[in-house]
Amino acid sequence: MAAAVANGTKKLEQIQPKRAVISGPTNPMVTPLLTDLYQFTMAYAYWKAGKHNERAVFDLYFRKNPFGGEYTIFAGLEECIKFIAHYKLAEDEIAFIRSSLPPSCEGAFYDYLRGINCSDVELYSIPEGSVVFPKVPLMRIEGPIAVVQLLETAFVNLINYASLVTTNAARHRFVAGKSKLLLEFGLRRAQGPDGGISASKYCYMGGFDATSNVAAGKLFGIPLRGTHSHAFISSFMSPDEIKEKSLKHQNGSSVCKDFVSLVKTWLNKLKRSRLLGGIFSETNQSELAALTSYGLAFPGCFLALVDTYDVMRSGVPNFCAVALALNDLGYRAVGIRLDSGDLAYQSCEARKFFQTIEKEFGVPGFGKMNITASNDLNEETLDALKKQGHQIDSFGIGTHLVTCYAQPALGVVFKLVEINNQPRIKLSEEVTKVSIPCKKRCFRLYGKEGYPLVDIMTGENEPPPKVGERILCRHPFTESKRAYVVPQRVEELLKCFWTGSSGKKREDLPPLKDIREQCIEQLEKMRPDHMRRLNPTPYKVSVSAKLYDFIHFLWLNEAPVGELQ
């Protein structure tokens, strides 16, 4: 298989010798066999009928925004490009296909499969990280119908979850606010290793700041964050277990030979504090030992979990004793993590505790210590915490984020819209499932305030919308829904990302960090009422008057006429 892939890659490099080599899919399971059996049965039937090389155009899009919202973030494009750049069936894969299809299938078909690659495919796409809407093609894929059909399932798979989890991340960012640090902690709850890796990548794209997932950090350059678990705290019994007690001053000028005693001294000072009196008495000594040990191990980035026994009567005072001891040696502790209980109340009480210490002991900045919260957070809990006036700086979010608990799938579809320059339409008794035929161009029209007003689809050969020109925008299926728009800016959405052997100029694939920045920038340009959690205003998706007329002409032409007797 490796030799076959290498040969296919070499051929494509010869087609585009000046372009950077595109690496293979991140997940090695993304191969030509990552598809449904019916793609191969259709490929055989196309081949048997002599239709396999007919030029076809497919649109990849979705029908409804997820999570009850009115926007979606498009993601997964890079993985699709990696897939087609290395598309080549190996001999063992062809042998398996042969064993899976009926024995009546002719042997020459398998010779045809051996020669397949994506050098005759062109892919036009909205850039990854863009805000997108239903019915508008995210991708337009052109090429021999059998080949493009073989790409369908993998494309839908690579786009569906990626766009869903990126949108979920963007929604969490919107509720949390720009100033909060968002940490993706979902690996242990994700649906398998690829679910975990993909979630980390696309949550970062959607606006999260870091991940706990070390593999994703290595693969994609995502910042890593993490502290320790409750097991670390409960693994200690007493401070006597700490063997190495010395800690060098941050500037290297001196050494504290007994850091444990320094911590205990600070804990006693806190107990005797006039302003802190009554909040706690005796703290848990095994927790104190664990936090002291962790402080010795990570003096420059000390962030501690404080809810193992009791947050305010043990965890926070023990943390502060270690943090103050570190402060004496020139280190600045990072903060605490809360993982259970009333997070809003605990964060407020912890903040008061920190501020009291800053005031009474004259430790600059101690009152602004970072407070991180985790514990099965989701959009609703973030919203509720905001209304309760919490004092949390960072949120670690896992299960609800990476599993997309509120909605399991986006519902991406892949529909034939043209073959041999002849537009095709898919009809349904459900109007939402009727496809929009023909090869299209897609534009975003912006208003005077800089917000997007409407996305409009036109036929490929129609003149594009122009700035300052009055344009009739029509709902694809509802006759009465229409409006004139005079755009102040026009943006064409579909760009060429894979040219095959056509020689056309294609867009480069930007790095993940740039895609993330574009995503955040696009979200900020959206009108606030489209973004709100409750009762958001639907964004308008339209077609040109000419395309509207053609859709309905084709609809009437293709729909069978009933007969009453």
GIPESUL-V602588 format. One line per field, one symbol per residue. phi: phi as a letter, one per 30 degrees, with the letter a starting at -180 (. if undefined). burial: + if it has 16 or more other C-alpha atoms within 10 Angstrom, else -. Layout:
phi=???
burial=???
//
This chain:
phi=.ddddddddddddddbdccdddddeecdddbeddadedddddeddedddicdcddbbcccabcaddiicbabcdbjeedddddddcdaddddddddeedcceddddddddddddcdbcdccbbcbdedjddbbeidedbbccleeddddddedddddddededddddeddddddddjddddccdccedcddiededddddddddedkdcabddddddddcidecblbbcddddddccadddddccdbdeecidabddbdddddddddddddddddcejdbbcdddddedddddddddbddbdbbdccdcaddcbedddedddddddddciccddlbbcbaiddddddddddddddddeddciceiddcedccbbihdbedddddddddidbdcbbcbbeddddhedadadidbbbdcabhicdbbccadcedcddcdidbcbbccccddjddcacbcbdecdddebeicdbdccdebcddcaadbcdcabbdddbdcbchcdiddbdddddedddddddddddddddeddcddchdddddcbbddddeddedddeddcddcdbcb
burial=---++--++--++-+------+-+++---++++-+---+++++++++----+--+++++++++++++-++++++++++++++++++++++--++--++-----------+--++--++++++++++++++++++++++++++++++++++++++++++++++++++++++++++++----+++++++-++----+++++++++++++++++++++++--+-++++-------+--+--+-------++++-----+--++-+++-++--++----+------++-+++++++++++--+--++++++++-+++++++++++++++++-+++++++++++---++-+++++++++++++----+--+++++++++-++++--+--++---+++++++++++++++----+++++++++++---+++-+------++++++++++++++---+++++++++----++-+---+++++++----+--++++++-+++++++++-----+-----+--++-+++-++--++--++-+-----+++++++-++-++--++----------
//
